[in-house]
């Protein structure tokens, strides 16, 4: 079995490890978390304060066992 992902698919397991249950801003290349918070409201405030303009905002689930992908 190979762990290679199809072209265009990003493996977020490493950058999101330890952020379960939080909101995060991922870097433009999706390789690192540049900000995190318990709530979206706080995350947006922190991102604005740090002038983060590029990135992906997402909620990190505590458990992905119910996701189909």
C-alpha positions as CSV (number, residue, x, y, z in Angstrom):
1,X,0.0,0.0,0.0
2,X,1.3,3.4,-0.9
3,X,0.7,6.7,1.0
4,X,0.9,8.8,-2.1
5,X,-1.9,11.1,-2.6
6,X,-3.5,12.0,-6.0
7,X,-2.2,15.2,-7.6
8,X,-3.8,18.3,-6.1
9,X,-4.8,16.6,-2.8
10,X,-3.1,18.1,0.3
11,X,-2.5,16.0,3.4
12,X,-3.3,18.2,6.4
13,X,-2.6,15.6,9.1
14,X,0.8,17.0,10.1
15,X,0.0,20.8,10.1
16,X,-3.3,20.3,11.9
17,X,-2.0,17.9,14.6
18,X,-2.6,19.4,18.0
19,X,-5.3,21.9,16.8
20,X,-8.3,19.5,17.2
21,X,-11.4,21.5,18.2
22,X,-9.9,24.8,17.2
23,X,-10.2,27.3,14.3
24,X,-7.0,27.9,12.3
25,X,-5.6,30.0,9.5
26,X,-3.4,27.9,7.2
27,X,-0.6,29.4,5.2
28,X,-1.2,30.0,1.5
29,X,0.6,26.7,0.7
30,X,-1.3,24.8,3.4
31,X,1.9,23.6,5.0
32,X,1.6,25.3,8.4
33,X,-0.8,26.9,10.8
34,X,-0.1,30.7,11.1
35,X,-2.8,31.4,13.7
36,X,-5.3,29.5,15.9
37,X,-8.1,30.2,18.4
38,X,-11.0,28.4,20.1
39,X,-13.6,30.5,18.3
40,X,-13.9,31.9,14.8
41,X,-14.5,35.4,16.2
42,X,-11.3,35.4,18.1
43,X,-9.4,33.9,15.2
44,X,-10.6,36.6,12.9
45,X,-9.7,39.3,15.4
46,X,-6.1,37.9,15.8
47,X,-5.7,37.5,12.1
48,X,-6.7,41.2,11.6
49,X,-4.4,42.3,14.3
50,X,-1.5,40.5,12.7
51,X,-2.5,41.7,9.2
52,X,-2.8,38.2,7.9
53,X,-4.3,38.6,4.4
54,X,-3.6,35.3,2.7
55,X,-4.5,31.9,4.0
56,X,-7.3,29.4,4.5
57,X,-9.6,29.6,7.6
58,X,-11.0,26.3,8.8
59,X,-12.3,24.5,11.8
60,X,-10.3,21.4,12.8
61,X,-12.6,18.5,13.8
62,X,-11.8,16.5,16.9
63,X,-12.7,13.3,15.0
64,X,-12.9,12.7,11.3
65,X,-14.3,9.2,11.5
66,X,-17.7,10.3,10.1
67,X,-16.3,12.1,7.1
68,X,-16.4,10.5,3.7
69,X,-13.8,11.6,1.3
